[in-house]
Amino acid sequence: MSSRKDLALGLFIVGAGVVIFLGKLGVFGFLGRTLWPLIVLLPGIFLHLLYFSRRATAGILIPGGILTVYGLLFLICNFAGWGLMSSLWPILILGVGVGLFEYYLFEIPRPGGALPIALGLTALSVLILFFTWLSSAALYIIAFLLIASGVWMIVRRNSSGRNNKWSRGW
């Protein structure tokens, strides 16, 4: 029995030494600075798991959806830079819309007011996001997509016109 206790104590001492060594190397500081959004994301995922394992009611999906969207947003901003938040902040409104929409989808009977509010918040978020992007470099992307779509429609029209002539025997 003494050898088991000695083994457990030895493993504990080695583990404590590894934790102290990694702490002095700055590993935990790096992980804390980099992965802190998981503190928001993981509870959101956990709330979804509670509902889908039938341990909670659909009402738990409202905070679950909000926390999941916020956690993903914070994770993206943490890796891509927090300057991105100046154009992605409308996603904070979208998080509430997602939570309410999930609640509407999975609550039986369907709650009457949840869908219009969820769709309204989602539309508001997308609209603000669109106008926020208009003031940034995204305007160039939109212009490029419009030009490409127009060219594609012109080319498609010309090729379909030729197909019609050949199909009629001209």
C-alpha positions as CSV (number, residue, x, y, z in Angstrom):
1,M,0.0,0.0,0.0
2,S,2.9,2.3,0.7
3,S,4.3,1.9,-2.8
4,R,1.0,3.1,-4.3
5,K,1.0,6.2,-2.1
6,D,4.6,6.8,-3.1
7,L,3.8,6.5,-6.8
8,A,0.8,8.8,-6.4
9,L,2.8,11.4,-4.5
10,G,5.7,11.1,-7.1
11,L,3.3,11.7,-10.0
12,F,1.7,14.6,-8.2
13,I,5.1,16.2,-7.6
14,V,6.2,15.7,-11.2
15,G,2.9,17.2,-12.4
16,A,3.3,20.2,-10.1
17,G,6.8,20.6,-11.5
18,V,5.6,20.5,-15.1
19,V,2.8,23.0,-14.3
20,I,5.3,25.4,-12.7
21,F,7.8,24.9,-15.6
22,L,5.1,25.6,-18.2
23,G,3.9,28.6,-16.3
24,K,7.4,30.1,-16.2
25,L,7.7,29.6,-19.9
26,G,4.5,31.6,-20.4
27,V,2.4,28.8,-21.8
28,F,-0.6,29.5,-19.6
29,G,-0.4,33.2,-20.3
30,F,-0.5,32.5,-24.0
31,L,-3.4,30.1,-23.7
32,G,-5.3,32.5,-21.5
33,R,-4.8,35.4,-23.9
34,T,-5.6,33.3,-27.0
35,L,-8.3,30.9,-25.9
36,W,-10.3,32.9,-23.4
37,P,-13.4,33.1,-25.7
38,L,-13.8,29.4,-25.0
39,I,-15.1,30.5,-21.6
40,V,-18.1,32.0,-23.5
41,L,-18.4,29.4,-26.3
42,L,-18.2,26.2,-24.2
43,P,-21.1,27.1,-21.9
44,G,-23.2,27.8,-25.0
45,I,-22.4,24.5,-26.5
46,F,-23.0,22.8,-23.1
47,L,-26.5,24.4,-22.9
48,H,-27.3,23.0,-26.4
49,L,-26.1,19.6,-25.2
50,L,-28.4,19.8,-22.1
51,Y,-31.4,20.5,-24.4
52,F,-30.6,17.8,-27.0
53,S,-29.9,15.2,-24.3
54,R,-33.4,16.0,-23.0
55,R,-32.2,17.3,-19.7
56,A,-33.5,20.9,-20.1
57,T,-36.4,22.7,-21.8
58,A,-36.1,24.6,-25.0
59,G,-35.8,27.9,-23.1
60,I,-32.2,27.0,-22.4
61,L,-31.5,27.4,-26.1
62,I,-31.9,31.2,-25.9
63,P,-28.8,31.8,-23.7
64,G,-27.2,28.8,-25.5
65,G,-27.5,30.4,-28.9
66,I,-26.4,33.8,-27.6
67,L,-23.3,32.4,-25.9
68,T,-22.4,30.3,-28.9
69,V,-22.6,33.2,-31.4
70,Y,-20.8,35.5,-29.0
71,G,-18.1,32.9,-28.3
72,L,-17.5,32.4,-32.0
73,L,-17.4,36.1,-32.6
74,F,-14.9,36.7,-29.8
75,L,-12.8,33.8,-31.1
76,I,-12.7,35.2,-34.6
77,C,-11.7,38.6,-33.3
78,N,-9.1,37.2,-31.0
79,F,-7.3,35.5,-33.9
80,A,-8.0,38.0,-36.6
81,G,-7.6,41.2,-34.6
82,W,-10.0,43.2,-32.5
83,G,-10.1,45.9,-35.1
84,L,-12.5,43.6,-36.9
85,M,-15.0,44.2,-34.1
86,S,-15.6,47.7,-35.5
87,S,-17.4,46.1,-38.5
88,L,-18.6,42.9,-36.9
89,W,-20.4,44.4,-33.8
90,P,-23.9,43.8,-35.4
91,I,-23.3,40.1,-34.8
92,L,-24.0,40.9,-31.1
93,I,-27.6,41.6,-32.1
94,L,-27.6,38.5,-34.3
95,G,-26.7,36.4,-31.3
96,V,-30.0,37.3,-29.6
97,G,-31.9,36.6,-32.8
98,V,-30.3,33.1,-33.1
99,G,-31.1,32.2,-29.5
100,L,-34.8,33.2,-30.0
101,F,-35.0,31.4,-33.4
102,E,-33.7,28.2,-31.8
103,Y,-36.2,28.5,-29.0
104,Y,-39.0,29.0,-31.6
105,L,-37.8,25.9,-33.6
106,F,-37.7,23.5,-30.7
107,E,-40.4,24.7,-28.3
108,I,-43.6,22.8,-28.5
109,P,-46.2,24.4,-28.9
110,R,-44.5,27.1,-31.0
111,P,-44.2,30.4,-29.1
112,G,-46.1,33.1,-31.1
113,G,-43.9,36.1,-30.5
114,A,-40.5,34.5,-30.7
115,L,-40.3,34.1,-34.5
116,P,-41.1,37.8,-35.5
117,I,-38.7,39.1,-32.9
118,A,-36.0,36.6,-34.0
119,L,-36.4,37.5,-37.6
120,G,-36.6,41.2,-36.9
121,L,-33.3,41.1,-34.9
122,T,-31.7,39.0,-37.6
123,A,-32.8,41.4,-40.3
124,L,-31.7,44.4,-38.3
125,S,-28.3,42.8,-37.7
126,V,-27.8,41.9,-41.3
127,L,-28.9,45.4,-42.4
128,I,-26.5,47.2,-40.0
129,L,-23.7,44.8,-40.9
130,F,-24.3,45.6,-44.6
131,F,-24.2,49.3,-44.0
132,T,-21.1,48.9,-41.8
133,W,-19.3,47.0,-44.5
134,L,-20.3,49.7,-47.1
135,S,-18.1,52.1,-45.3
136,S,-15.1,49.8,-45.5
137,A,-13.2,47.9,-48.1
138,A,-16.2,45.6,-48.5
139,L,-17.6,48.1,-50.9
140,Y,-14.9,47.0,-53.4
141,I,-16.0,43.4,-53.0
142,I,-19.6,44.3,-53.5
143,A,-18.7,46.2,-56.7
144,F,-16.6,43.3,-58.0
145,L,-19.5,40.9,-57.3
146,L,-22.0,43.1,-59.1
147,I,-19.7,43.4,-62.1
148,A,-19.0,39.7,-62.2
149,S,-22.8,38.9,-61.9
150,G,-23.6,41.3,-64.8
151,V,-20.9,39.8,-67.0
152,W,-22.1,36.3,-66.2
153,M,-25.7,37.3,-67.1
154,I,-24.6,38.8,-70.4
155,V,-22.5,35.8,-71.3
156,R,-25.2,33.4,-70.3
157,R,-27.8,35.3,-72.4
158,N,-25.6,35.2,-75.5
159,S,-24.8,31.5,-75.1
160,S,-28.5,30.7,-74.6
161,G,-29.4,32.8,-77.6
162,R,-27.0,30.7,-79.8
163,N,-28.4,27.5,-78.4
164,N,-31.9,28.5,-79.4
165,K,-30.8,29.3,-83.0
166,W,-29.2,25.9,-83.3
167,S,-32.0,24.1,-81.7
168,R,-34.5,25.6,-84.2
169,G,-32.3,24.4,-87.1
170,W,-30.8,27.7,-88.3
